Amino acid sequence: MIAKKPPMGWNSWNTFGDKINEQLIKEMTDRIVDDGYRDLGYEYVIIDDCWSLRERVDGKLVADPALFPNGMKALADYIHSKGLKFGMYSCAGTKTCAGYPSSYGHEFSDAKQFAEWGVDYLKYDFCNFPVSGDAKNAYLTMAMALRSTGRDILFAACNWGMYDPSGWMRSHGAHSYRSTGDIFDGPKSYKDLFISQVENVENNAPGCWNDMDMLIVGMHGNGNVGIGGCSDLQYLQHFAMWAFLGSPLIIGADLRKLDDVNKKTLFCKGLIDINQDDECRPPFLVDHADTRKYTFAKLLSGNRIAIAFFNLAAEDQWSQNVGICFDDLGIHSESGIRLQLTDAITGEDLGIYEDSYATKIAPDESKVIIAQLIFPE
């Protein structure tokens, strides 16, 4: 199955925008391997918009030879030689978001060309889509075009949440669907995207994932979507939110410049394991009676439950008391079940609890816990 679990990788857009070239993509590929990202599951190297010539040549998309002198097939071969997968970008509209030729009306020929290049992942955007067009049919058409190639290509539909994609993208062949507008490198951006999706998380399942957009972890206000940046604590909260809610984990930072603190965030095995759990179950919202704090839970393999508390209060506000009654996890007192709790971020053993758990979290902080069920003898 394609996309049995949320895809993981790196994309060029957040940091580099149109400033991309063959050497850059190779350097990011090397970093993914040499720095250990591949070993944690980050496997897709994705080129976003602005890779082609401004016009088709003989009806075909052509990689800009000034940027990609050896062409896309050679670049795909390089990425594959490193044990990684190659991602490309096109658009369902008449032009891409940056004004380059897109795949509207060329779906089957473009899909064939992508397959010949060795593409494993296609991000399919939604700019410049005709007012009279049928968005559902447009994404279905590209899904069928990709299937017709005979190559397994992950179809990452990116229509920004238009026309309620959670209701039809799975049935129309997408392997992920963008449920939000674009992310920017600031705390308000990632928090707003998170809040917009808290009621939409249960549509995630193997084969089609709710994509909340790419990660901004470690960007610190630099690059194409930089608007001031976030604190390290906020980047950790952002990553924890995306991991817990089952979003694809697609890094957007310059891997050559990523600092140790934020590299540690992207390497957080406890959070990645929740995102990539073998049971592939979506989380469910337990509580957000206070709009500054949210509590989620997620059933995991191995008789485990993940619990997440998020405090969205700003730095100049206040810590929040958070907690969960185990009844809200389907565990009643009469069951005799206790929970062995471990901090998913730090690995700290929090002890064994019955009936409930409570703690306090600071502004912009997250507390993510793995609960191992202990059954009565």
C-alpha positions in Angstrom: 0.0 0.0 0.0 1.2 3.5 -0.9 1.2 5.8 2.2 0.2 3.1 4.7 1.7 5.6 7.2 2.0 9.4 7.0 4.8 10.3 4.6 8.0 11.7 5.9 10.7 13.7 4.0 12.0 17.1 3.0 10.6 19.8 0.7 12.4 22.8 -0.9 9.6 25.4 -0.7 9.6 26.7 2.9 13.2 27.8 2.8 14.2 28.1 -0.8 11.1 29.0 -2.8 12.4 29.6 -6.4 16.0 29.5 -5.4 16.5 25.8 -6.2 19.0 23.9 -8.3 20.4 20.4 -8.8 23.4 20.9 -6.4 21.1 22.1 -3.6 18.8 19.0 -3.9 21.8 16.7 -3.9 23.2 18.4 -0.8 19.9 18.0 1.0 19.8 14.4 -0.1 23.3 13.8 1.3 22.3 15.5 4.6 19.2 13.3 5.0 21.4 10.2 4.7 24.6 11.4 6.5 22.9 13.1 9.4 20.6 10.2 10.1 17.2 11.4 9.0 16.7 8.5 6.6 17.1 6.1 9.4 14.2 7.7 11.3 11.9 7.4 8.3 12.4 10.7 6.4 12.5 9.2 2.9 11.1 11.7 0.3 13.2 14.5 -1.3 10.7 16.8 -2.9 11.3 19.6 -5.3 8.5 22.2 -5.2 7.5 24.9 -7.7 9.9 26.7 -10.1 11.9 23.8 -11.4 10.8 24.0 -15.1 11.2 26.3 -18.1 8.5 28.9 -18.4 6.9 27.2 -21.4 6.5 23.6 -22.5 8.7 22.3 -25.3 7.0 20.1 -27.9 4.1 19.8 -25.4 6.3 18.5 -22.6 7.5 19.9 -19.3 11.2 20.6 -19.3 13.5 21.0 -16.3 15.3 24.4 -16.5 18.8 23.3 -17.8 20.4 26.3 -16.0 19.1 24.9 -12.7 19.1 21.2 -13.4 21.8 20.6 -16.1 21.7 16.8 -15.9 17.9 16.6 -16.0 15.4 15.1 -13.6 16.1 11.5 -14.4 19.7 11.8 -13.4 18.7 13.6 -10.2 16.1 10.9 -9.4 18.8 8.3 -10.0 21.1 10.1 -7.5 18.3 10.3 -4.9 17.4 6.6 -5.4 21.1 5.6 -5.1 21.0 7.0 -1.5 18.0 4.8 -0.6 15.6 7.7 -0.8 12.6 8.6 -2.9 12.1 11.4 -5.4 9.3 13.9 -5.2 8.1 16.5 -7.8 5.6 19.3 -8.0 2.8 20.2 -10.5 -0.5 22.0 -10.3 -4.2 21.3 -11.1 -4.6 24.8 -12.5 -3.6 26.4 -15.8 -0.3 27.6 -14.2 1.5 26.8 -11.1 1.4 29.1 -8.1 4.6 30.8 -9.4 3.4 31.0 -13.0 5.1 28.0 -14.5 3.4 25.5 -16.8 1.2 23.0 -14.9 -0.6 19.8 -15.7 -4.2 21.1 -16.4 -5.2 19.3 -19.7 -1.9 17.4 -19.7 -2.5 15.0 -16.9 -1.8 11.7 -18.6 1.2 12.8 -20.6 2.8 14.6 -17.6 2.2 11.5 -15.4 3.9 9.3 -17.9 6.8 11.8 -18.0 7.1 11.9 -14.2 7.1 8.1 -14.1 9.9 7.9 -16.8 11.9 10.3 -14.6 11.5 8.0 -11.6 9.2 10.2 -9.6 7.9 8.6 -6.4 5.8 11.5 -5.0 3.8 14.2 -6.7 2.6 17.3 -4.9 -0.3 18.6 -6.8 -1.2 22.3 -6.1 -4.4 24.3 -6.8 -3.4 27.7 -8.1 -5.0 29.3 -11.2 -7.8 26.7 -11.3 -10.6 27.7 -13.7 -13.7 29.1 -12.0 -15.8 26.8 -14.2 -13.6 23.8 -13.4 -14.5 20.7 -11.4 -11.9 20.3 -8.6 -13.0 16.8 -7.7 -12.7 15.6 -11.3 -9.4 17.4 -11.7 -7.8 15.5 -8.8 -9.5 12.2 -9.8 -8.0 12.7 -13.3 -4.5 13.1 -12.1 -5.0 10.1 -9.7 -6.0 8.0 -12.7 -3.1 9.4 -14.8 -0.6 8.4 -12.1 -2.1 4.9 -11.8 -1.9 4.5 -15.6 1.9 4.7 -15.5 2.3 1.5 -13.7 4.6 3.1 -11.2 3.8 3.6 -7.5 3.6 7.4 -7.1 2.3 8.9 -3.9 -0.3 11.5 -4.8 -0.1 14.5 -2.5 -3.2 16.6 -3.3 -2.7 20.2 -2.2 -6.0 22.1 -2.6 -5.7 24.0 0.7 -8.8 22.6 2.3 -11.1 23.9 -0.5 -14.4 22.1 -1.0 -14.0 20.0 2.1 -11.3 17.5 0.8 -11.7 15.3 3.8 -15.0 14.2 2.4 -13.8 13.1 -1.0 -10.0 13.0 -1.5 -9.6 9.4 -0.3 -12.3 8.2 -2.7 -10.8 10.2 -5.5 -7.3 8.6 -5.3 -5.2 10.9 -3.2 -2.7 9.6 -0.7 -2.7 12.8 1.3 -4.7 16.0 1.1 -3.9 19.5 2.2 -6.5 20.5 4.7 -5.1 24.0 5.3 -3.7 27.1 3.8 0.0 27.7 3.7 2.1 27.7 6.8 4.4 30.5 7.7 7.3 30.6 10.2 5.6 32.1 13.2 3.6 30.8 16.2 0.3 32.3 15.1 0.5 30.4 11.8 1.0 26.9 13.2 -1.4 27.4 16.0 -4.1 28.6 13.7 -3.6 25.6 11.4 -3.7 23.3 14.4 -7.0 24.8 15.8 -8.6 24.6 12.3 -8.0 20.8 12.3 -8.8 19.7 15.8 -12.3 18.6 14.7 -11.0 17.0 11.5 -8.4 14.5 12.8 -10.5 11.3 12.8 -10.6 11.2 8.9 -6.9 10.0 8.9 -6.4 6.3 8.0 -3.9 4.2 6.0 -3.7 5.3 2.4 -4.8 8.9 2.8 -3.6 11.4 5.4 -4.7 14.9 6.4 -1.7 17.1 5.5 -1.5 20.2 7.7 1.4 21.6 5.5 5.1 21.3 5.8 7.1 21.7 9.0 8.8 25.0 9.9 10.9 23.5 12.7 14.3 25.3 13.0 13.8 27.9 10.3 14.1 30.9 12.8 12.5 33.4 10.4 14.8 32.6 7.5 13.8 31.6 4.0 10.8 31.8 1.8 8.0 31.6 4.5 10.0 33.2 7.3 8.0 35.9 9.1 9.8 36.2 12.4 10.3 32.7 13.4 9.4 30.8 16.6 11.1 29.9 19.8 12.6 26.4 20.2 9.8 25.5 22.5 7.3 26.6 20.0 9.0 24.5 17.3 8.8 21.5 19.5 5.1 22.2 20.1 4.5 22.5 16.4 6.3 19.2 15.7 4.4 17.4 18.5 1.1 18.7 17.1 1.8 17.5 13.6 3.1 14.2 14.8 0.2 13.5 17.1 -2.5 14.5 14.7 -1.1 12.2 12.0 0.0 14.8 9.5 2.8 14.0 7.0 6.2 15.1 8.5 7.8 17.0 5.7 10.8 19.1 6.8 11.1 22.6 5.4 14.3 23.9 6.9 17.8 24.1 5.4 19.3 20.9 6.8 22.8 22.3 6.4 22.1 25.1 8.9 19.7 23.3 11.4 20.8 23.9 15.0 21.3 21.0 17.4 18.2 21.8 19.5 15.8 21.7 16.5 17.5 18.7 15.0 16.8 17.0 18.2 13.2 17.9 17.8 13.0 16.4 14.3 14.8 13.4 15.7 12.4 12.9 18.6 11.7 9.1 18.3 8.9 9.1 20.8 6.9 11.6 18.7 7.8 10.0 15.4 6.8 6.6 16.7 3.3 8.0 17.6 3.0 9.4 14.1 4.2 6.1 12.5 2.5 3.6 14.8 1.7 0.3 13.2 -2.0 0.5 14.0 -2.3 3.7 12.1 -5.2 5.0 14.1 -6.2 8.7 14.2 -6.3 10.5 17.5 -9.4 11.8 19.1 -10.1 15.0 20.8 -10.8 14.6 24.6 -11.2 18.2 25.7 -10.7 21.8 24.7 -13.2 23.5 27.0 -10.6 26.2 27.5 -9.5 27.5 24.1 -5.9 27.8 25.2 -5.5 24.1 26.1 -6.2 20.9 24.2 -6.2 17.3 25.2 -6.0 14.4 22.7 -5.6 10.7 22.9 -4.6 8.0 20.4 -4.8 4.3 20.6 -1.4 2.7 19.8 -0.2 -0.8 19.0 1.0 -3.0 21.9 -1.8 -2.1 24.3 -0.7 1.5 24.6 -2.4 4.9 24.5 -0.7 8.2 23.6 -2.0 11.2 25.4 -1.2 14.8 24.4 -1.7 18.1 26.2 -1.1 21.4 24.3 -1.0 24.8 25.9 -1.5 27.5 23.3 -1.2 30.4 25.7 1.5 32.9 24.7 4.7 33.4 26.6 3.4 36.4 28.5 0.3 34.5 29.7 0.1 31.6 32.1 0.8 28.0 32.8 -2.2 25.7 32.5 -3.3 22.8 34.8 -4.1 19.9 32.6 -5.2 16.4 33.2 -7.2 13.4 32.0 -9.7 11.1 33.6 -9.1 7.6 32.4 -12.8 7.1 31.9 -12.3 9.3 28.9 -10.0 6.7 27.5 -12.5 3.9 28.0 -10.8 2.7 31.2 -13.3 2.6 34.1 -12.2 2.1 37.7 -13.9 -1.3 38.0 -11.6 -2.6 35.2 -8.6 -2.6 37.5 -6.4 -1.4 34.6 -3.6 0.9 35.6 -1.4 3.0 33.3 2.4 3.1 33.2 3.2 6.6 31.9 6.4 7.6 30.0 7.1 11.1 28.6 7.3 10.6 24.8 9.6 13.6 24.4 12.1 13.1 27.2 11.8 9.4 27.8 11.2 10.1 31.6 9.3 7.4 33.5 6.4 9.2 35.1 5.1 6.3 37.2 2.0 4.2 37.4 -1.4 5.8 37.7 -5.0 4.7 38.4 -8.2 6.6 37.4 -6.5 9.9 36.3 -3.4 11.9 35.7 -2.8 15.7 36.1 0.2 18.0 35.5 0.9 21.6 34.7 2.4 22.9 31.4 3.9 26.2 30.6 2.9 28.6 27.8 3.7 27.1 24.4 4.5 23.8 26.0 3.4 20.3 25.0 3.2 17.2 27.2 3.0 14.0 25.2 2.8 10.7 27.1 2.8 7.0 26.2 0.6 5.0 28.5 1.2 1.3 28.7 -1.8 -0.6 29.9 -1.3 -2.8 33.0 -4.0 -5.4 33.2 -5.1 -6.9 36.5 -3.8 -10.4 37.1 
